[in-house]
């Protein structure tokens, strides 16, 4: 490449890479090495601290750039001190500078690994430096614009919005050390210019591919945008042309011809290289000859010098080269930071600063002025939205509630809600949501609204939600209040298997230019931060993975003394933690607008075809009043649809979920036994442990069960008081009789947000709107001023109702503390609906229940193996995968003893069970076999034409590959050809090369020798390897005699043991869980043929046995039995591996 290693002692280079100064100098010794403080830093002539990365040779030259121009410590320390530590809301006031100065070329972390500072830190540094205005010009986007605007508004700093566009990209940006593209820096000159820039970025993104937008100078010029064009950094069109015969004059004249002489400025930046002065004089001469202004910048990539090292690490990760490998490309100076006006005056002509200030002033505007409106709602022509919505409510309200005379309470509620909706101007919004749910119903797609929308009777009668807000007495003001700003949130759960149909309907119905999905900014978490930090330091991939896997935390790093991760890796990871890495897509959020969304925020192609995503996340969209519609995929709705279909196909009974009786005593009795494997929301370890204690007997109890096992109630100490009061162990008490109305249904313990609001209404005399304001004031962005005002209003209202001052203060404090963890009651009831329905299917149609879950994988807490083991324990017959009978997916099949493929062992039904003729069993599907995939449908389709006669016939007619065919043989699916598993495997390799059109009989192998038949344990291993599901019993069942001989107990032994019994249990690990609320405790779930056992492993135990506990799929656990009523756990003292090679993998949860 022509670059070489620096001629600098490694000790000095190391200090520089660590951001430390050299002894006796602010940055470097002077040129003669005298130790006097230098005024410059040695860099290569190509280094300017700019884009991706600076591609320079460090320490090659030493150059003075004049007083105050050093990239070392300058005489003004403001940005490094106050600036970098400040955030929005606490940032410094604008510093009064003696020299006006505006920085108009700035990259943030939203240049994705090419900027080290977040927008808030940049703004704080800019304010501390006394800038008159600050721009944000991230690469190819406006990702950080909203956060930037918010932070700048907090400190009163004028904002300029722009982007540095990559012209002529030949490859995707990630992974390139120096992407081959020309950089054009475009500033929006006005709100209209902003719209034009956003649309130009959108069009380039949609023309190209993800991470490779296609811009051209000619197409940008054709936009005729109200923009200011800066000639940019070393990769700008002008500086790239300085070596041309005319010194770049033609390139500059081309820019002015394309964009206009009043819309181009020549950008000057000092790189700390020997030719700085010469280059600046040349650029100034070019500007004069072309009649253009010059303006100064620093091509900022980090706010302060302290973040220079961070910028280098990010350059390493972006280019996929370690810091050592990238050493010759990294900038040698920290010049790409925010400077003060005084510093800049020592570096550039005054006119260059004045021009920057003028351009910044001309281009400043408030971003909120770019907000769009909601599109027109779908409705009959010439019909007003309010008229149409009232008509729908009148029609559908009669279906739900009968006439006004029959149910005046419900109609009074509907009228109140409808008036509020009309008053707020939300009719169109409700009609759009109604249109989406109507599409789902028309297409037979299961869906239901959740969240605060379930507080609305209007949503219920329109079919948006499945919860009767009137019946359950839900508080509408939690959903809508008169002073609400912005549209409400209505989240729609859609069966995950068909959600894409709904998303594409929205695109097609409202227009692809007016609909897009919301972004999810993927930020560094502990594991990814450790992995990339290790990569930058040159660790091998295997070591990177080992370091990453050693951390079981999500958003925080392990302590250095307790972690095998080296301290330098943790130090870098700490810097990366929480910062943006790349753009993802929100789980279901879509935005709709009355104009092209690309004019408001740039749109990109999503990874999934036929989808587009905006460059802002949900919070940014909300701040800009872009209305988000959450279309969320829910696996349980898919499973329920499958269950309904299975029962209908195999029994002729069509079950309407809405008609399922929700007071079936047998269903509740099953839940009280914690027999809830696979049941929605109540199948986790904590839920199973709580069910026998709470003992739900009503539908509302299920809502409480859903809400109780959440981080908030656990941290708030609500769980045990509620259960003890419910069990009659403690008396139900209230701080004041006025609280009984709001808290009676939860035994005096607040659990729901709606109860908070009702407490404020009943005790403090609040209106519904007041109560909602209180809820919002206590939210994540708590306002102390609003809290103080509402607290005084509450005390006054309470005393008017006879509540003494101390009690009123205590109640308000309870409300304030509770607000941090309260769960929406409406959300809990929506989920309770699914809890009950899934439990009802488990009790009344267990085979369909399990098959439905298997057809909907991946979902839920348990693996298919655990779900099938649970079905087996419930005496459901399990039929193996069979090429003759299996459908593509797992299905139901009536057991016919004596019929080929219907031999069912006792183990396949459960201990002591027998399969009756005509009983519905579960037949494993072809798609459960590894590597079969889409061939499952091909096999079934071919079989309908004619049965397969041999392995060769199967291979010839389907063209199935060798790996899939061998998996079918291993699974026993080819037994119908009078072959055992080993014989089928022998044949599979030989005939797998057959394909349609091959002459019959020309396969290399057409018969198998007599081979030893697999024993029971080998068969179990074969099933686990091929399908992950064992048909004839559980793996430990085959080992039981050996395990007992070693003194190892079963889960059944543990369940029967007395409290405090010391015992050793051997079983398979199904999952591990380390909740944030559990004080470092890890819960390990063990399973054998008898059932499951929860193991409690303390933080100390996990530290001693971490490798065994986290890597082994079968364990021998010694500990003490703990009993809490019917709940049994094993408090672990020792963990050792169960030495058996099983191809199973535990699921790990937080």
N, C-alpha and C positions, 0 to 999 in steps of 0.2 A: 504493500500500500504506500510505501514511501515514508511511513512513520517509524520511529524508533523509541525505545524506552528513554525516560528522562535521565539526564546526567545530574542526578540529585541524590544525596544520601537517603536511603530508605527511611531513616528515622525522621528526617525533615518531611518527606513525602507523607509518611503516616500521620504526622501532626496536622498536615494540611488537610488530608482526607477526613480527619476527625474534627475539622473546623477549629483547630487550635492555632494560635499564633506561634512564631518561632521565637526563641529566647532573644531578647534585645531588639525585637522589631515588631511592628504591628502586623505585617504580613510576610515580608521577605527582607533579607539583608539588602543593602544597596549594591549597586553593580560591582563595586570594588570589594565587596565583602567586608566592609569595615565594621559592620554591626550597627551602624547608625540607622535610625528609623527610615524605611523606604517609603516612597510615595506611590509606588506601583507594584504590580505583580507580574511575573514572567508568564507570558502565554504565547501561543501560536497565533499567527496573523488571521487564521480562520475562526478563532474562538470569540464568541460574543455572548456566551451564556444562553444562547437562544435554543432553537428547536432541536430536539430529538436525536441525541444530545448535541454538545457543541463541537464534537469531532475535532479536537485540538490536540496538540502535543504539549503536555504540561511542562513548565519550567525550562522551556527552550530559550526564552529571551527575558530580559528585565528592562522594563520601560517606565519612564516617568510620564504620568499623564497630567501633571500639574497639581498645584495646591488644592487640597480638598477632593481630588479626583481618585484617590487611592481606593482600591478594593479592600484594603485593610481597614483598621479602625479609623473612622473619621472623627473630626472634632465634635460632630453632633450624634448623640447616642439615642435619640428619641425612639425611632422605629424598633431598635433591638430591645429596648427596655419595655416601655409601655405597650408599644404596638402589638408585638407578637403574642402577648398574653391576653389581649382583650378580645372579647367576643361581642356579638350584637347585644345591644341594650346596656353594656357596661364599657363600651369603647370610649376612647378619649374624645373630648371635644376637639373641634378642628383647631390645630395649632396655628397661631398667627405667625406666618413666615414673612421674613423681610424680602424674599424673592418669590414672586408668583410662579407656579409651576404645575403642570398637569401631566400625568403619566397616561399615555394612550395606547400602549402596547403591553398587555398583561395577560399572562396565562395562570390559571388556577389549577387545582386538582382535577377540575373537569376537562382539562386537556388530557386526562387519563394517562397517568404515569409520565407526563411531560410538564407537570406543574406540581410544586411541593406544598403550596399553601391553599387553604380553603378560602372561599370568597370573603368570609368574615374576617379572617386574619389579614388578608390583603387590604380590606377597607380600614381596619384598625391601624395598620401601618401607614396607609395613605393619609389618614386623619392626623396621626401623630407627626407625620412629615410636613403637614401644612399644605397639602395639595389643594388646588382649586377645583379639580375634577379628576376622576379616575375612570378608566375604561376597563372592561373585561372583554378579552378577545381570544377566547379559547379556540382550539383547532376545530374547524368544520362544524361548529355548533354553538348553541346558546344554552347549554346544559345548566350552567350555574347562574343564569341571569336573574332569576327570582330571588335566590338567596343573596346575591350581590346587591340587588336593589333594596331588599329589606334591611340589610346591614348598613348600607350607605344612608338610608333614610333615618336610621337611629342616631347617626352622628352628624347629619346634615351635610353630607358630601355629595356633590353633583355627580351623576352617573352618565357614562357613555357606553353604548352597547355595540359590539361588533364581533367579528370572527376572523381568524386567519385561515384562509381557504387554501387547500392543497390542490394546485392545478396540475393535471396530467399524471395522476398517480398510476403507476404501472402494476403495483401489487397492493395487497392489504397492508395497512400500517403496522399492526402488531407483529413483532418478531423481526422487523427491519432495523438495522443499526442506523442507517441514514436513508430514510425513504426518499426515493427519487421523485421529487415534485417541486414545483415552484410555489412559494407561499405568497399569497396576495392578502394584505391586511385591509379589511373593509370595515369602516365605521358607519353606523346608521346616522344619517344627518337629521332625522326627524322620526316621528311615529310611523309615517308612511314608509320611510326608508327602512325602518325596522321590519315592517311587514314584507317589504320587497326582499330584504336580505333573508328573512326566515323562509320565504317561499323559494328563493334561489337555492338555499341549502337543501330544502325538501326535494326539489326537482333533481338536484345532483345525486342525492341519496337514492332516490327511486330509479334513476337511470343506471346507477352502478350496482354494486353489491355491498353487503354488510362490511363495514370498515374500509370501503373503497368508493367514496363518492366520486362522481365524474363531473368535474368543473372544467370549463374552458373560458379563456379571457373573452372570446367573441360572444359566447352565450351570456356571460355576466354583463357585458357591455350592452347587449341587446335588451336586458331588463330595464335599462334606462333608470336605474335606481337612484333614489335621493341619498347618495352615499358620499363619503370622503374616502379616497383611496390613498393609503400610505405605501411608499415603495418598499418598506419592510426591512427584514433582517438579512443576514448573509444569504438566505435562500430566496429572497425577494427577487422580482424580475429585473430590478435595476442592478443590484449588487452582483447578481449572477452574470450580468452583461458587462461588468467593468473591464474585463479583459478583451472585449471586442475591439476591433480596429478603431472605432470612433469613441472608445471609452465609455460606452453605454448610452450615448446621446440618442441613438436610434430607438433603443428600448424605452427610454423615457418619453420620447415623442410619440411612440406607439401607444403608451399608456394614456397620454393626454388626448390623443386622437380618439381613443376608444371611450374614455370616461369624461373628457372635457377638462380644459385647463384650470377651471375653478373647482375641480373635484379631485385634484391630485396634489399631494405634498411629498417632498423628499424627506425621508426619515434618516436622521443621523443618530448613530449609536457608537459608543466607544467600547472596544473589546479588550483594551489593555495590551494591544499588540504594537510592534514597532511602526507599522504603517498607519496607525490611527490618524495622526495629524494629516498625513498625505492624503488618506482616503477621504477624510472629512472636507479638506480643501477641494478635492476633486468633485465630491458630491455637491458642495456649495456652488462650484463653478458650473456644473451641469444644471443645477436648479436655476441659476441666474440666466444661463443661455436659453433655457426653456421657459423662463418667466414664471417659475413656480416657487412657492414658499418652502423653506426648510423648517423642520420641527425635530426636536430632540426626544429620544426615548432610551430606555434601558432594556427593552425586550424582556420584561420582568417574567421570571419563572418561579420566584419565591419571594416572600415578603421581606425577610431579613437574612442577614448573613448566617445566622444560626441554622437556617434551613438548607444551607448549601449541600451539606452531606446528604440530607434527605433527598434532594433533587438528583444526586448522583446514583443513589440506590434505585430510585424509580427509573432512571435511564437504563440501569442494568436490567431490571425486570422487563421493561418494555422491549428492549432489543434482544432479550434472551441471551445475554452474555454476562459473565460474572464481572465484578469490579476489576479484577486483575486483567481479564481479557479485554475489557473496555478501557483500560487505563489510557491508551493512546488517543482515545476519542473524547474523553471527559474534559469539561472546561476547567482551566487551572485557576480561575478567579471567581469571586462571588459577586461579579458586577451586575448580574441579572436580577437585581433586587430593587426595591423602592428606595429612591434617594430623596433628599430634601432639596428645596430650591437653591439653598446656599451651595450644596455640593454640586448641583447641576451647573450653576453659574461658573464654577471653577473648571468645568469640563467642556462647556459648549458656549457658543455666542449667545448673547442676550436675546437676539432676534429669534433664535431657534426655540427658546423657552417661551417667549411671548406668543409665537405662532401656535405652540402647543396649547397654551392657555386659551387663545382665541378659538381654536378648533374645538377644544373641549367644551367651551361655553356654547358654541353654535350647535354642537351635537348632543347637548344634555337634554333629557326629557324624563318624565316619570313613566316607568314601565306599566303601571296599572292602566294607563290610558290605552293600552293595546287589547283590553278585554273584549271577548266576543259575547254573544247572547246564545240562548238555547234555540235549536231549530224548531220549526213549526211542527206541532204534534200531528200524527196521523188521525184524520177524522173526515167525516163526509164533507163534501164541498159546501161552501157557504154556511157552515155551521160554526158558531162561536165555541171556543173551548169550554167555557163555563157551562153553556147550555148543554153541550154534548155530555160533559162529565156528570151534570146533575141528572140527565136522562138515564145514563148508565146506572147510577146509584139507585135511582127510583126503581128501575127494572130489576136489578140484581138484588137490591135490598129486600124486595118482596120474597125472592127465592130463599134468602138466608133467614129473614126474621118475620116473614108474614106481613100483614097489613099494619098500618100505624095504630089501629085500634087494638090489634093483638099483641103488639110489643112496643108500647110508647117509649119505654126507656131506651131501646136500641135506636129508634128513629130520632129521638131527641139528640142522642150522641152523633148520629150520622149528620143531622142538620148542623150541629155545632162545628163538626169537623169540616163539612163542606163550606160553610161560611168562612172559616179560617183559611182554607186553601184558596178560596176565591179572593179574599182580602189580601193575601200575600202574593197573589199572581202566580200561583203554582199549578194551575189547572193543566197547562201544557206538559209540565213535568210528569204529573200523575198519568196523563194519557200516553206518554211515551213508555213509561214502565208497564202500563196496562197492555199496550201493543206488544211488547216483548213477551210478556207472560201469556198473552193470547196466542201468539205464534207457537210457543211451547205446547200449549194445550192442543192446538190444531194438529201439531206434528206428533202428538203422543209422547212428549218429552216431560219427564217428571221435573217439577220445579216448585220452589216455595220461597217466599221472602223471609228474611230473618232480621234480627237486630231491632232497633227502636221502631221500625215500620210496623212490627206486630202490635204496637200500642194503638194502632189505628183501625177503627171499624170500617172506614172507607176502603182501606187496603184489603180487609177481609172480604167485604162484599164484592170487590172487583176481582177477587181470586189471586191477588198479589201475594197475600200471606195465608197461612193455614190456621191461624190462631184467632179465635173469637175474642176480640178485645173487650167486648161488652160482658160476655160470660165470665171472663177472668178478672174483670174490674181493673184493666190496665190504664195507666195514666197517659192520656193523649199528649199532655204538655211535655212529656219526655221526648216526644217525636216532633211536635210543632208548637211554637208559641208565637204570640203576636209580634214580638220584636226580633224574631229570628232574622239573621242576615245570611243570605245564601240558601240554596236549595237543601232539602233534607237528604239524608243518606238512606237509600232503599237497596239493601243487598239482596240479590236473588241467588239462591242456591239452585244449581242445575245439575242433573245427573252428569257426572264427569265424562262418561263415554260419549255423550252427544252435545257437550257444550260447544264444540266447534261449529256445529250447525247453527246455533244461536248467534255466535259471534259473526259468522259469515252473513247471516240474515241482517244483522244490524249494519254491517258494511254495505250490503247491497241495497237495503231499504232506505238508508239515510244518505248514501253516497260515500264512496271511499275517500273522497277529499274532505268530507265533513265528519268522519268517524275515525278514531285511532285508539290504540290501547295505551294505557298509562305505563310509564317506565318504572322500573325498580332499579335504583342505583345500587349495584353490587359493591358493597364495601368490604374491606378487609376484616375478617374475623380472626380469632386466635390461630386456628390451624393454617389458614391461607397466609396470614402474616408471617408465621414461623417458617412456612415452606419457602416463601419468596425471599425472606431475609437470609435463610440458609443458602438459597440459590445465589444471591448476590455475593455472598462471601466465598463461593466456589465449592460448596459441599456437593458430593455426588448425589444423583437423584435418589438412590436408596436411603442415604442418610437424611436427605430432606424429608422424605416420607416418614422415616422413623421419628425424627424430631416432631413433625406435625402430629403424628398419631399419639405421641406421648402426652399431648395436651388434651384433656377431656373437658376443657372449658369452651364457652362459646364466645363471649365478648370480653374476656379478660385473660391475661397471660399468667402462667404459673410462676410462683416465686423461684428465683434463680437457685436458691439453696435446696429446693425440693424437686428440681427438674433436671433431667439429663441434657436439656438443651443448653448449649454454651451461652455464657452471658452476652457476648457480642451479638449473637443471633437474637436473643431476647431484646437487647437494646434497640436494634433496628426494627424488630417486629413491633415494639411499643410505638415507634414513630409511625409505622404503617397502619396500625390498628384503627379501624373506623373510617379510614379515608377511602374515597371512591377508587375502584379498580377498573370497572367497565360497566356498561349499561346492560341491564337485563329488562325483563318484562314483568309487569304486575300480574298477580295471580288471576285477576279477572276484571280489573278496572278498565272501562272504556269511556272516552269522552266524546261528546257530540257538540256541534256548534252550528250556528246559522251561516257561517262563512267557511271558506277553506281553512281547516285547522293549521295547515302548513304556513299560513300567513301570520299566525300567532306564535307558534312554537314549531321548530323544524321537526319533520317526521323522518323516520328511518325505516328501512326494511327490518323486520324481525327475523330471528333465526328460523322460525316456522314459516313455511310458505303461505302466501295469501294473507299475511298479517302485517300491519305496520304499527310502529310504536313512536310516541312523541319523545322528546328529549328531556321531559320533566317528570318528576315523580309525583305521587298523589298529593303531597303537601304543597308543592309548587303549583300544581294545577288548581288546587283549592284556593290558594292565595290569589290566583289570577281569575277566579270565578269560572274556570272551565268546569263544567258540570260532569261529574264522574258517575257512571252507572256500573255497579259491581256485578258482574256475571261470573259467579264463583262455581267451580266444579266441586261437587260433593260425591264422593264414592258411595256413600250409603244410599243415596237416591238411585244411583245406578244399580246397586245390589237389590234394593227394594223392587225396582222395575223388573229385574231378572227373576226375583222370587214370585212376583205376581204372574209373570209369563210362564214360569215353570209349573206353578200350580194349575194355571188355566190349561196348558197343553196336556198335562198328564192326569188331570182329574175332571176337567170340564167346568170347574168353578172359577168364575171371574171375580176376584176380590177388588172392591173399591176401597182404597186406603181411608178415604174420608168417612166411610161407613163402619170402620172397625170400632167395636165397642171398647172404650178406654177404661172400663172398670172390671175387667176380667180378673177375678180373684186368683185364679191359678197362675196367671202371668206374674202378678205381684209376688206370689209365694215363691216362684222360681227365682225372681230377683232377690228376694230376702235371703235365699240360700247362696247368694253370690254366684249363681249359675248364669253367668253373663258373658262368657267367652264369645266374642264376635258381635255383641250388642253395642249399638252406637253409643259412644261417649261414656259408658259405664264399665268398660272392659279393662281399664288400666289397673295396675296394682293397687293404687290408692283407692280407686272407686270400688274394686272388689272387696277391699278391706273395710270400706265404709258401709256398703249395702247391708250386711247383717246387723250393723249397729243402728243405722237409720231406719231400716225395715220399711221401705216405701209401700204404702197401701192405697194411695190415690195418685191421680195424674199430677196434681200439684207437688206431691212429694218428689216426683221425678224431676220437676223443675228445680226444686231445692237441691236434690242430689247432684244435678248438673252444675249448679252454681257453687256448691259447697267446696268441691275439690278443685279449687283454683288458687293461683299464687296469692291473690288478695286476701280472701277469707282465711287462708292458712297463716299468712304473715300477720293478719290482723287479729288472730286469736279467736275467730268466730266458730271454728269447727267443733271443738270439744264442748263449749258452753251450749251450743245448739243441740248437740246429740244428747248431752246429759239432761237437758230440760225436756227433750222429746221423750227420753226413756223414763222420765219421772224421777230421776235421781236428784235433780235440782229444781227448785221452785221457779216458775215463770214470774219475773218481776219487771216493773217498768219504772224508769226514773220519775215519770209523772203520768197520771191517768190519761192525759191527752195523747200519749204515745200508743195507747192500746190499739187504736184504730189502724195505725200504720204497721205495727209490729206483731199483732196477735197471730197472724198466720205463720210467722217464723219464730214463735216461742219467745218473743221479746228480744231476739238477736237480729240486728240489721244485716241483711245479706244483699239486697238489691238497690240499685241506684234510684229506682222509683220510690222506694221506701224513704230514702234520704229526702226526696222532694216532698213526699206526703208528710213527713215529720215537720218540715219547714212550714207547710200549709197549716197543719193542725195546731202546732205550738206557736209558731211565729206569726201566724196570720198572713202568710205570703199568698199571693195569687199564683196560679200555675206558671205564669210568665216569670214572676219573681223567683220561683223555685228553680226554673230552668236556668235563669241567670246565675243563681247560686251554684248549680251543678257545673256550669261552664267556668265560673270564676275559680272553682276548686280543681279544675282540670290540670293537665300537664303543664300548661303555661299559667300558673296561678298568679293572679293579680292581687297584690297585697292591698292596694287602694280599694278595689272593688270589694274585697273580702271585708275590709274594715267597715265600709258603708253598709254592706248586707248584714254584718254582725250586729251593728247598732239597730238596724231595722228589725232584726229578729228579736233582740232583747226587748225593744219597745213593744212589739206585738205580743211577746210572751207575757210580759208583765200585765198588759191589758187583759189577758186571759187568766190572770190569777197565778201565774208561775213566778216564784221568787227569783231574785237576780242570780243567786248562786246556781240554782237548778237550771235556769235558762242558759247560763254560761257553760255548764257541764254538757247540756244537750247539744249546744252549738259546737262545742269542742268535739263531741262524739261524731256529729255530722261531718265536721271538717276532716277528722282522722279517717272516717269511713269512706270519704269521697275518693281516696286514693286507690281503693281496691274493690269498690262496689261493682257488681255484675249486673247488666241490664236484665230485669225480670222478663221482659218481652223476648229477649234472646234465649233465655233459659227455657221458656215455655215453647218457643219454636223448636228447640233441640229436644225437649221432652217429648214432643210429638213423634220425632224419629226414634227416640229411645223406646217408647212404648211399641211402636209399629214393628221395629226390628225384634223386640222381645216377644211380641205376639207371634211372629213367624217362627221364631226359635222354638216356642212352646208347641204351637199347633202344626207346623210344617217344617220339622227340623231338617229333613233331607233337602227340601227346597231352599231353606235358609242357608245351609252350608254351601250348596251348589251355587246359589246366587252370589255368595261372598267370593267363592273361587272364580266365578266368571267375571268378577269385577276387580280382580287384583291388578296392580298393587293398591292396597288400602288397609286401614285398620292397624291394630296393635299386634296382631298375631300372624304368624306365617301360615301358609296353606297346610303344612304338616300339623301344626297345633290345632287348626280348625278341624281337620279330619280326625285327629285324635279325640277331640271333644265330641264329634259326631259319633265316633265309635263307642265312646263311653256312654252315649245316649242310645246305644243299640241300633244305630242306623246302619244298614248293610252297605258295605263298600265294595264296589265292583271294579276290577283292575282295568287299566287301559288295554283295549283290544282292537286290533285293526279291523275286525269284522263288525263290531258293535258300537265302538266309541264315536261320538260326534266330534266335530272340530273342537268345541268347548265342552267342559264338564257339564253333564246333563243328568236327568233322572231316568231311571229304567225300572220296570217292574221285575222283581225277582221271579225267575221260573226255574226251580230246582230241577236238575237233570238236563237243562238246555246247555249246549256248548257255550262256554264263556260265562256261565252262571254258577260255577263252583265257588261257594263262599265258605271260608273256614270260620271256626268259632271266633278266632282273633279278629277277623274282618268285620265282625258284628259287635264285638266288645265282650269282655269277660263274662262268660256264662250265657251269652245271648245266642239266639237262633234266628234265622231269616225265614219268614213265612212266605208261602207262595202268594204272589200278587202284591207283596209289600213293595213300596217304592224305595229303591236304593240309589246310591250315588255312583254313577259311572264316570270314571275319570276321562277327560277329554284328550284328544290327540295333542292339543296345544300345551298340555302339561309336560310333555316330553321335550327334553332339551334338544335344541337345534332344529326342531320340526318347523316351528313358526308358520309361515303362510302355506307350507305344504299340507297342513291339516285340512284346509278347505279343498285343496286339490285331491287329496286322498278320498274325502267324503264324496266329492263330485264324481270321481271315477268309479267309486264303489256303487253309486246309484245306477251306473250304466250296466255293471256286471260285477259279481263278487270277485275278489282277488283269489287266484288259485295257488300262488306260490310267492316266495320272496322275489324270485326273478320277475314274475308277472307284475308285482307291485312296483319294482324298480323300473321296469320297462314302460309301464303305462303312466307313471307319475314323474319320472325323471328325478326322483329324490336323490339327494347326495349321500355319500358314504357316511358322514358323521351323523346325520339324522337317522339313517337306516340302522346304524349301529346302536343309537340311543333307543330306537323302537325295540330292537332285539334285547337290549339290556333291561328295558322296562317290562319285558314279557309280553309285549303287544303282538308278537308274531307267533304266539303259541297255537293259534288256530290252524297253522300249517303243520301240526303234529311235530313241532320242534320245541325243545326246551331252550332256555336262554343261551346256553353256551353253543348249542348247535346253530341257533339263529344268528349269533354273533359270527360264527365260522362262515356262514353263507353271506352275511351282509357285506363284508369287504369285497367278496368276489363278484357279486352281482350289482353292486351300487353303481358301476359304470354304465349299466344298461340305461337306455333311454328310448323314447318313442321312435319307432322306425328301425331299431336294431333287429336283425333277423332272429326269430325265436330259436332258442337252443344254443346261441353262440356266446352266452355268458361264460366266464372262465370257470365258475364253480356252480354246480347245480345240485349237489348233495353234500351232506355233512356226515362225518363219522360219528360213532357212538362215543360220547364224552361224559365224564362224571357229572351228575346232576348237582346243582347248587344246593347246599344245605340252607336251613332257615336263616342263619345269620348272613350268609353270602347273598341270599335273595333280598334281605333287608338292605344291605349295602348297595346292591344293584338298583333297587328302587330309589334309594336316596340319591345316588349318582345321576339317574336318568330323569326322575320327576321331582325329587325333593319330597315325595310323599310315600309313606309306607302303607300298603294295603293290609297285609297280614300282621297286624299288631304293631307295637311300638318298639324301637330298637332295644330299649332296656329290658323288654320282655324276654328277648332272646338271651340276655345276659343275667337274668335274675338269679339263677342258681349260683353262678360264680360270684355275683355281688353279695349274696347272703353269706356265702362261705367266707368272704373277706370281712364280714361283720358290718356291711353297709346296709342301711335301712332304706325303705322306699318312702315316697311322699305319703302313702297311706299310713305307714307306721308313724310318720311325723304328725299326721292329722289326728291320730288316736292317742298320742303321747300327752302326759301331764305337763303342766306348766313347770318350767325349770329343768326338764329332763335333758341330760346331755346325750347327744346322739350324732352319728355320722351318716349323712345321706349322700348317695351317688345318683346323679341324674344329668340330663342334657340341659344346657343353657338355651333358653328361648329368647331372652332379651335382658338387657341391662339398662338401668335408668338412674340418672344422677340429677334430680331436680334441684333447681337453684334455691328452693325453700327448705332443703333437707339438711343444711349445715354440713355439707361435705359427705353425707351418707350416700352410698351407692346401693341400689336395690337390684338384686339378681334373681331372675325367675328361673326356677328349675322345673323340669317336666319329665315324667316317666309314664308308664302305661296306666298308672292309677290316677294321675292328676298333676296338679301344680303346687309348688311350694315357694313362698317368698323368702329370700335370704336377705338379711340386713347386714351390710358390710360398712363398718365405720371408716372414716378417713384414714385413721391410723392403720387399720387392717389393709386397706387398699394400697397404702404406701408400701407395706411389707410384701404384699402378694400381687402387686400391680400387673406384672407380666402374665402370671397365671390367670388372674381374674379377668383380664381384658382380651386375652388371645386364645383361650381354650374354649372349645364348644361343648365339653363335658367336664363336670367338676365333682370332686368329693369334698363335701363341706362338713366340718365338725363345728358344733356350737350348741347353744342352749335353746330349747323350745320356749317361745313366748306365746301365751294365749291371752287374747282379749275377747272374751265371749266365744263366738264361733270362729274368730279370726286367728289363724295360726301362722307364726313366722319362725324362722330359724336365725337366731342372732349369732353370726359367724365368729369363730375364734381362729379357724385355720382353713386354708384352701389348698388343695393339691389337685393336679390334673387327673382325670379318669383316663387312663391310657387305652383309648380306643379311637381308631381313626374313622370318624364319621363325617361325611361330606355335608355337614349342616353349618349354618352361619347364624349367629344370634343377631337380633335387631337391637340397636342401641338408641336410646332416647334421652332427651334432656328432661 
